[in-house]
Amino acid sequence: MINGLPDKLRKLRLKYNYSQREVAERLKISPSIISGYETGERTPSTENLLALSYLYKCSTDYLLGKVENVPATSLKTTGLSPEQIQALKNLIETMQ
């Protein structure tokens, strides 16, 4: 078992408001396998670990505990003007 992985996977799933079934469908595996990952009874294969990192928009290093940084939230800015992007940055800085 990878130390801390079950808790990270559960927290990330909840952050994205996914059910275990939804995650399982996206990875094309059984929901019981996702449950096993989150309880620590199972360890994801390299392929599934990579798929989880893509799904949750974080690095495999984060999932494996090699870095402690919580994955940053990303915003899609396609189609926004430079002024609109700057306004979003200013709003985020104000809220922090």
C-alpha distances in whole Angstrom, upper triangle without the diagonal:
4,6,9,8,9,12,13,13,15,17,18,19,21,23,24,25,23,22,19,22,23,20,20,23,23,20,22,19,19,19,17,14,14,14,11,9,11,10,6,8,7,6,9,11,13,16,14,13,16,18,16,17,21,21,20,22,19,18,15,15,15,12,10,12,14,17,18,20,20,21,25,27,29,33,35,38,39,43,43,46,45,47,45,42,43,44,40,39,42,41,37,38,40,38,35
4,6,6,8,10,11,11,14,15,16,17,20,21,22,23,22,22,19,22,23,19,20,23,22,20,22,20,20,20,18,15,15,15,13,10,11,11,8,11,10,7,9,12,12,15,14,11,14,16,14,15,18,19,18,19,16,15,12,12,11,9,7,8,11,13,14,17,17,18,22,24,26,30,32,35,37,40,41,43,42,44,42,38,40,41,37,36,38,37,34,35,37,35,32
4,6,8,9,10,12,14,15,16,18,19,20,22,23,23,23,20,24,24,21,22,25,24,22,25,23,23,21,20,18,16,16,14,12,12,12,9,12,12,10,13,15,16,19,17,14,17,19,16,16,20,20,18,20,17,16,13,12,11,9,8,7,10,12,12,15,16,18,21,24,26,30,32,35,37,41,41,43,42,43,41,38,39,40,36,35,37,36,33,33,35,33,30
4,6,6,6,9,10,11,12,14,16,17,19,20,20,20,18,22,22,19,20,24,23,21,24,22,22,20,19,17,15,15,14,11,10,10,9,13,13,12,13,16,17,19,17,14,17,18,15,15,18,18,16,18,15,15,13,12,10,8,8,7,11,12,11,13,13,15,18,21,23,27,29,33,35,38,38,40,39,41,38,35,36,37,33,32,34,33,29,30,32,29,27
4,6,5,6,9,10,10,12,14,15,17,18,17,17,15,19,19,16,17,20,19,17,20,18,19,17,16,14,12,12,11,8,8,9,8,11,10,9,10,13,13,15,13,10,13,14,11,12,15,15,13,15,13,12,10,11,9,6,7,7,11,12,12,14,13,14,18,19,22,25,28,31,33,36,36,39,38,40,37,34,36,36,32,31,34,33,29,30,32,30,27
4,6,5,6,9,10,11,12,14,16,16,15,15,13,16,17,14,15,19,18,17,19,17,17,15,14,12,10,9,9,6,4,6,5,9,9,9,10,14,15,17,14,12,15,15,12,13,17,16,14,17,15,15,14,14,12,9,10,11,15,16,15,16,15,16,19,20,23,26,28,32,34,37,37,40,40,41,38,35,37,37,33,33,35,34,30,31,33,30,28
4,5,5,6,9,10,11,12,14,15,15,15,14,17,18,15,17,20,20,19,21,20,19,17,16,15,12,11,12,9,6,8,9,12,13,13,14,17,18,19,16,14,17,17,14,14,17,16,14,16,15,16,15,15,12,10,11,11,15,15,13,14,13,14,17,19,22,25,27,31,33,36,36,39,38,39,36,34,35,35,31,30,32,31,27,29,30,27,25
4,5,5,6,8,10,10,12,14,14,15,14,17,17,14,16,19,18,17,20,19,19,17,17,16,12,13,13,10,8,11,11,14,14,13,13,16,16,18,15,12,14,15,11,11,14,13,10,13,11,12,11,12,9,7,9,9,13,12,11,11,9,11,14,15,18,21,24,27,29,33,33,35,35,36,33,30,32,32,28,27,30,28,25,26,28,25,23
4,6,5,6,9,10,11,12,11,12,10,14,13,10,12,16,14,14,17,15,16,13,14,12,9,10,11,8,6,10,10,13,12,11,11,14,15,15,12,10,12,12,8,10,12,11,9,12,11,12,11,13,11,8,11,12,15,15,14,14,12,12,15,16,18,21,23,27,29,32,32,35,35,36,33,31,32,33,29,28,31,29,26,28,30,27,25
4,6,5,6,9,10,10,10,10,9,13,13,11,13,16,16,15,18,16,16,13,14,13,9,9,11,9,6,9,11,13,13,14,13,17,18,18,15,14,16,15,11,13,15,13,11,14,14,16,15,17,14,11,14,15,18,18,16,16,13,14,17,17,20,22,24,28,30,33,33,36,36,37,34,32,33,33,29,29,31,29,26,28,29,26,25
4,5,5,6,9,10,10,12,12,15,15,13,16,18,17,17,21,20,19,16,17,16,13,13,15,12,9,12,14,17,17,16,16,20,20,20,17,15,17,16,13,13,15,13,10,13,12,15,15,16,13,11,14,14,17,16,14,14,11,11,14,14,17,20,22,26,28,31,31,34,33,34,31,29,30,30,26,26,28,26,22,24,26,22,21
4,5,5,6,9,9,11,11,14,13,11,14,16,15,15,18,18,18,16,17,16,12,13,15,12,11,14,15,18,17,16,15,18,18,18,15,13,14,13,10,10,12,9,6,9,9,12,13,15,11,10,14,14,17,15,14,13,10,9,12,11,14,17,19,23,25,28,28,31,31,32,29,26,28,28,24,24,26,24,21,23,25,22,21
4,5,5,6,5,7,8,11,10,8,11,13,12,13,16,15,16,13,15,14,10,11,14,12,10,13,15,17,17,16,15,18,19,18,14,14,15,13,10,11,12,9,8,11,12,15,15,17,15,13,16,17,20,19,18,17,13,13,15,14,16,18,20,24,25,28,29,32,32,33,30,28,30,29,26,26,28,26,23,26,27,24,23
4,5,5,6,8,9,12,11,11,14,16,15,16,19,19,18,15,17,17,13,13,16,14,11,14,17,19,19,19,18,21,22,22,18,17,19,17,13,15,16,12,10,14,14,17,18,20,17,15,19,19,22,21,19,18,14,14,15,14,17,19,21,24,26,29,29,32,32,33,30,28,29,29,25,25,27,25,22,25,26,22,22
4,5,8,11,12,15,13,13,16,18,16,18,21,21,21,18,20,19,16,16,19,17,14,17,19,22,21,21,20,23,23,22,19,18,18,17,13,14,14,12,9,11,12,16,17,19,15,15,18,18,21,19,17,15,12,11,12,10,13,15,18,21,23,26,26,29,29,29,26,24,26,25,21,22,24,21,18,21,22,19,18
4,6,9,11,13,11,10,14,15,13,15,18,19,19,17,19,19,15,16,19,17,15,19,20,23,22,21,19,22,22,21,18,17,17,15,12,13,13,9,8,10,12,16,17,19,17,16,19,20,22,21,19,17,14,12,13,11,12,14,16,19,21,24,24,27,28,28,25,23,25,25,21,22,24,22,19,22,24,20,20
4,7,10,11,9,10,14,14,14,16,18,18,18,15,18,18,15,15,19,17,15,18,20,23,22,22,21,23,24,23,19,19,20,17,14,16,16,12,11,14,16,19,20,22,20,18,22,23,25,24,22,21,17,16,16,14,16,17,19,22,24,26,26,30,30,31,28,26,28,27,23,25,27,24,22,25,26,22,22
4,6,8,6,6,10,11,10,12,15,15,15,12,15,15,11,13,16,15,13,16,19,20,19,20,18,20,21,20,16,17,17,15,12,14,14,10,10,14,16,19,19,22,19,17,21,22,25,24,23,22,18,17,18,16,17,19,20,23,25,27,28,31,32,33,30,28,31,30,26,27,30,27,25,28,29,26,26
4,5,5,6,9,10,11,13,14,13,12,9,12,13,10,10,14,14,12,15,17,18,18,19,17,20,22,20,17,17,19,16,14,16,17,13,13,17,18,21,21,24,21,19,22,23,26,26,25,24,21,20,21,20,21,22,24,27,28,31,32,35,36,37,34,32,34,34,30,31,33,31,28,31,32,29,29
4,5,5,6,9,10,11,12,10,9,6,8,9,6,7,10,10,9,12,14,15,14,15,14,17,19,18,14,15,17,14,12,15,16,13,13,17,18,20,19,22,20,17,20,22,25,25,24,24,21,20,22,21,23,24,25,29,30,33,34,37,38,39,36,34,36,36,32,33,35,33,30,33,35,31,31
4,5,5,6,9,10,10,9,8,5,9,10,8,9,12,13,13,15,17,17,16,18,16,18,20,18,15,17,18,15,14,17,17,14,15,19,20,22,22,25,23,20,23,25,28,28,27,27,24,23,24,23,24,25,26,30,30,33,34,38,39,40,37,35,38,37,34,35,37,35,32,35,37,34,33
4,5,5,6,9,10,10,10,8,12,12,10,12,15,14,14,17,19,20,18,19,17,19,20,18,14,16,17,13,12,15,14,11,13,16,18,20,20,24,22,19,22,24,27,27,26,25,22,20,22,20,21,22,22,26,27,29,31,34,35,37,33,32,34,34,30,31,34,32,30,33,34,31,31
4,5,5,6,8,9,9,8,11,10,7,10,13,11,12,15,16,17,15,15,13,15,16,14,11,12,13,10,8,12,12,8,10,13,15,17,17,20,18,16,19,21,23,23,23,22,20,18,20,19,20,21,22,26,26,29,30,34,35,36,33,31,34,34,30,31,34,32,29,32,33,30,30
4,5,5,6,5,6,5,8,8,6,9,11,11,12,15,16,16,14,14,12,14,16,14,10,13,14,11,10,14,14,11,13,16,18,19,18,22,20,17,20,22,25,25,25,25,23,21,23,22,23,25,25,29,29,32,34,37,38,40,37,35,37,37,34,34,37,35,33,35,37,34,34
4,5,5,6,8,8,11,11,10,13,15,15,16,19,20,20,18,18,15,16,18,15,12,15,15,12,12,15,14,12,14,17,19,21,20,24,23,20,23,25,28,28,28,27,25,23,24,23,23,24,24,28,28,31,32,36,37,39,36,34,37,37,33,34,37,35,33,36,38,35,35
4,5,8,10,10,14,13,11,14,16,15,16,19,20,21,18,18,14,15,16,13,11,13,13,9,9,12,11,8,11,14,16,18,18,21,20,18,21,23,25,25,26,25,22,20,21,20,20,21,21,25,25,28,29,33,34,36,33,31,34,34,30,31,34,33,30,33,35,33,32
4,6,9,10,12,10,9,13,14,13,15,18,18,18,15,14,11,12,13,10,7,10,10,7,8,11,10,9,12,14,16,17,16,19,19,16,18,22,23,24,25,24,22,20,22,21,22,23,23,27,27,30,32,35,36,38,35,33,36,36,33,33,36,35,32,35,37,34,34
4,7,9,12,10,11,14,15,15,17,19,20,19,16,16,13,13,15,12,10,13,13,10,12,15,14,12,16,18,20,20,19,23,23,20,22,25,27,28,28,28,26,24,26,25,25,26,26,30,29,32,34,38,39,41,38,36,39,39,36,36,40,38,36,38,40,38,37
4,7,8,7,8,11,12,12,14,16,17,16,13,13,11,12,14,12,9,12,14,11,12,16,16,14,16,19,20,21,19,23,22,19,21,24,26,27,28,28,26,24,27,26,27,28,29,32,32,35,37,40,41,43,40,38,41,41,38,38,41,40,37,39,41,39,38
4,5,5,7,9,10,11,13,15,16,14,12,14,12,14,17,15,12,15,17,14,14,18,18,16,18,21,22,23,21,25,24,20,22,25,27,29,29,29,27,26,28,27,28,30,31,34,35,38,39,43,44,45,42,40,43,43,39,40,43,41,38,41,42,39,39
4,5,5,6,9,10,11,12,14,13,12,14,13,15,18,16,13,15,17,15,14,17,18,15,17,20,21,23,21,24,23,19,21,24,27,28,27,27,25,24,26,26,27,29,29,33,34,37,38,42,42,44,41,39,41,41,37,38,41,38,36,38,40,37,36
4,5,5,6,9,10,10,12,10,10,12,12,15,18,17,14,16,19,17,15,19,20,18,19,22,23,24,22,24,23,20,21,23,27,28,27,28,26,25,28,28,29,32,33,36,37,40,41,45,45,47,44,41,44,44,40,40,43,41,38,40,42,39,38
4,5,5,6,9,10,10,9,7,9,9,11,14,14,11,12,15,14,13,16,18,16,17,20,20,21,19,21,21,17,18,21,24,25,25,26,24,23,26,26,28,30,31,35,36,39,40,43,44,45,42,40,42,43,39,39,42,40,37,39,41,38,37
4,5,5,6,9,10,10,9,10,9,12,14,14,10,11,14,12,10,14,15,13,14,17,17,18,17,19,18,14,16,19,22,23,22,23,21,20,23,23,24,27,28,32,33,36,37,40,41,42,39,37,39,39,35,35,38,36,33,35,37,34,33
4,5,5,6,9,8,9,11,11,14,17,17,14,14,17,16,13,17,19,16,16,20,20,21,19,21,20,16,18,20,23,24,23,24,22,22,25,25,27,29,30,34,35,38,39,43,43,44,41,39,41,41,37,37,39,37,34,37,38,35,34
4,5,5,6,5,5,8,9,12,16,16,13,13,17,16,14,17,19,18,18,21,20,21,18,20,19,16,16,18,22,23,23,24,22,23,26,26,28,31,32,36,37,41,41,45,45,46,43,41,43,43,39,39,41,40,36,38,40,37,35
4,6,5,6,5,6,7,10,13,14,10,10,14,13,11,14,16,15,15,18,17,17,15,17,15,12,13,15,18,20,19,21,19,19,22,23,25,28,30,33,35,38,39,42,42,43,40,38,40,40,36,36,38,37,33,35,37,34,33
4,6,8,8,9,10,14,16,17,13,12,16,15,12,14,17,15,14,18,17,18,16,17,15,12,14,15,19,19,18,20,17,18,21,22,24,27,29,33,34,37,38,41,41,42,39,37,38,38,34,34,37,35,31,33,35,32,30
4,6,8,10,12,16,18,19,16,15,19,18,16,18,21,19,18,21,20,21,19,20,18,15,15,17,20,21,20,22,20,21,24,25,28,31,33,36,38,41,41,45,44,45,43,40,42,42,38,37,40,38,34,36,38,34,33
4,5,7,10,13,16,17,15,14,17,18,15,17,20,19,18,21,20,19,17,18,17,13,13,14,18,20,19,21,20,21,25,26,28,31,33,37,38,42,42,45,45,46,43,41,42,43,39,38,40,39,35,37,39,36,34
4,7,10,13,16,18,15,15,19,19,17,19,22,21,21,24,22,22,19,21,20,16,16,18,21,23,23,25,23,24,28,29,31,34,36,39,41,44,45,48,48,49,46,44,45,46,42,41,44,42,39,40,42,39,37
4,7,9,13,14,12,12,16,16,14,17,19,19,19,22,20,20,17,18,18,14,14,17,19,22,22,24,23,23,26,27,29,32,34,37,39,42,43,46,46,47,45,42,44,44,41,40,43,41,38,40,42,39,37
4,7,9,11,9,9,12,13,12,14,17,17,17,19,18,17,13,15,15,12,11,14,16,19,19,21,21,21,24,25,27,30,32,35,36,40,41,44,43,45,43,40,42,42,39,38,41,40,36,38,40,37,35
4,6,8,6,6,9,10,9,11,14,14,14,17,15,15,11,14,14,11,11,14,16,18,19,21,20,19,23,24,25,28,29,33,33,37,38,41,41,43,40,37,39,40,37,36,39,38,35,36,39,36,34
4,5,5,6,9,10,10,12,14,15,16,18,17,15,12,15,16,13,12,16,17,20,21,23,22,21,24,25,26,29,30,33,34,37,39,41,41,44,41,38,40,42,38,37,41,40,36,38,41,39,37
4,6,5,6,9,10,11,12,14,15,16,15,13,10,12,14,12,11,15,15,18,20,21,21,19,22,24,24,27,28,31,32,35,37,39,39,41,39,36,38,40,36,35,39,38,35,36,39,37,35
4,6,5,6,9,10,11,12,14,15,15,13,11,14,16,13,14,17,18,20,22,22,22,20,22,23,23,26,26,30,30,33,35,38,38,40,38,35,37,39,35,35,38,38,34,36,39,37,36
4,5,5,6,9,10,10,12,14,13,13,11,14,15,12,13,16,18,19,21,21,20,18,21,21,22,25,25,29,29,33,34,37,37,39,37,34,36,37,34,34,37,36,33,35,37,35,34
4,5,5,6,9,10,11,12,11,10,7,10,11,8,9,13,14,15,17,17,16,15,18,19,20,23,24,28,28,32,33,36,36,38,35,32,35,36,32,31,35,34,31,32,35,33,31
4,5,5,6,9,10,10,10,8,6,10,11,10,11,14,15,16,18,17,17,15,17,18,18,21,22,25,26,29,30,33,33,35,33,30,32,34,30,30,33,33,29,31,34,32,30
4,5,5,6,9,10,10,10,9,13,14,11,14,17,18,18,20,19,18,15,18,18,18,20,20,24,24,28,29,32,32,35,32,29,32,33,30,29,33,32,29,31,34,32,30
4,5,5,6,8,8,9,8,12,11,9,12,14,16,16,17,17,15,13,15,16,16,19,20,24,24,28,29,32,32,34,31,29,31,32,28,28,31,30,27,29,32,29,28
4,5,5,6,5,6,6,9,9,7,10,13,14,14,15,14,12,10,13,13,14,17,18,22,23,26,27,30,29,32,29,26,28,29,26,25,29,28,25,26,29,27,26
4,6,5,7,8,9,12,12,11,14,16,17,17,18,16,15,11,13,13,13,15,16,19,20,23,24,27,27,30,27,24,27,28,25,24,28,27,24,26,29,27,26
4,6,8,10,11,15,13,12,15,17,19,18,19,17,15,12,13,13,13,15,16,19,20,23,24,28,28,30,27,25,27,28,24,24,28,26,24,26,29,26,25
4,6,9,10,13,11,10,14,15,17,16,15,14,11,8,10,10,11,14,15,19,20,24,24,27,27,29,26,23,26,26,22,22,25,24,21,23,26,23,22
4,7,10,12,10,11,14,15,16,15,15,13,11,7,8,8,8,11,13,16,18,21,22,24,24,26,24,21,23,24,20,20,23,22,19,21,24,22,21
4,7,8,7,8,11,12,12,11,11,10,8,5,8,9,10,14,16,19,21,24,24,27,26,28,26,23,24,25,22,21,24,24,20,22,25,23,21
4,5,5,7,9,10,10,9,11,10,10,8,10,12,13,17,18,21,23,27,27,29,28,30,28,25,26,28,25,23,26,26,23,24,27,25,23
4,5,5,6,8,9,9,11,12,12,11,14,16,17,20,22,25,26,30,30,33,32,34,32,29,30,32,28,27,30,30,26,27,31,29,26
4,5,5,6,5,6,9,10,11,11,14,17,18,22,23,26,28,31,32,34,32,34,33,29,30,32,29,27,30,30,26,27,30,28,26
4,5,5,6,5,6,7,7,8,11,14,16,20,22,25,27,30,30,32,31,33,31,28,29,30,27,25,28,27,24,24,27,25,23
4,5,8,8,9,10,10,10,13,16,18,21,23,26,28,32,32,34,33,35,33,30,31,32,29,27,30,29,26,27,30,27,25
4,6,8,10,12,12,13,16,19,21,25,27,30,31,35,35,37,36,38,36,33,34,35,32,30,33,33,29,30,32,30,28
4,5,6,9,11,12,16,19,21,25,27,30,32,36,35,37,36,38,36,32,33,34,31,29,32,31,27,28,31,29,26
4,7,9,12,13,16,19,21,25,27,30,32,35,35,37,35,37,36,32,33,34,31,29,31,32,28,28,31,29,26
4,6,9,10,13,16,18,22,25,27,29,33,32,34,32,34,32,29,29,31,28,25,28,28,24,24,27,26,22
4,6,9,12,15,18,22,24,27,29,33,32,34,32,33,32,28,28,30,26,24,26,26,22,22,25,23,20
4,6,8,12,14,18,21,23,26,29,28,30,28,29,28,24,25,26,23,20,23,23,19,19,22,20,17
4,6,9,12,16,19,22,24,28,27,29,27,28,26,23,24,24,21,19,22,21,17,18,20,18,16
4,7,9,13,16,18,21,24,24,26,25,26,24,21,22,23,19,18,20,20,16,17,20,18,16
4,6,10,13,15,18,21,20,22,21,22,20,17,18,19,15,14,17,16,13,14,17,15,13
4,7,10,13,16,19,18,20,20,20,18,15,17,17,13,13,16,15,11,14,16,14,13
4,7,9,12,15,15,17,17,18,16,13,15,15,12,12,15,14,12,14,17,16,15
4,6,9,12,11,14,14,15,12,10,13,13,10,10,14,13,11,14,16,15,16
4,6,9,9,12,13,15,12,10,13,14,11,12,16,15,14,17,19,19,19
4,6,6,8,9,11,9,7,10,11,9,11,14,14,14,16,19,19,20
4,6,9,10,13,11,10,13,14,13,14,18,18,18,20,22,22,23
4,7,10,12,10,10,13,14,13,16,18,18,19,21,23,24,25
4,7,8,6,6,10,10,10,12,15,15,16,18,20,21,22
4,5,5,6,9,10,11,13,14,15,17,19,20,21,23
4,5,5,6,9,10,11,12,14,15,17,18,20,21
4,5,5,6,9,10,10,12,14,15,16,18,20
4,5,5,6,9,10,11,12,14,15,17,19
4,5,5,6,9,10,11,12,14,16,17
4,5,5,6,9,10,11,12,14,15
4,5,5,6,9,10,11,12,14
4,5,5,6,9,10,11,12
4,5,5,6,9,10,11
4,5,5,6,9,10
4,5,5,6,9
4,5,5,6
4,5,5
4,6
4
